[in-house]
């Protein structure tokens, strides 16, 4: 049961959604992908790594919503 729980948490982390991806991009100083360009300077900001303990669980919770909405949009149900 414990392995199943860890696997359920590992899948969203491996296929992380936008919040974790954006936090890592800002920490490394890489340009953001997508439409959210909030006046990003491009300088590395290592303090963003402190947000990872927050962003990874939030992405794990909201991953199913994003996944199923993308699937529905691909099928034309939206």
RALIN-V781427 format. One record per helix or strand. SS is the DSSP state (hx for helix, st for strand). FROM is the first residue (numbers start at 1). LEN is the number of residues. If there is no record, write none. Layout:
BEGIN
SS,FROM,LEN + SS,FROM,LEN
END
This chain:
BEGIN
hx,2,13 + hx,18,11 + hx,46,30
END
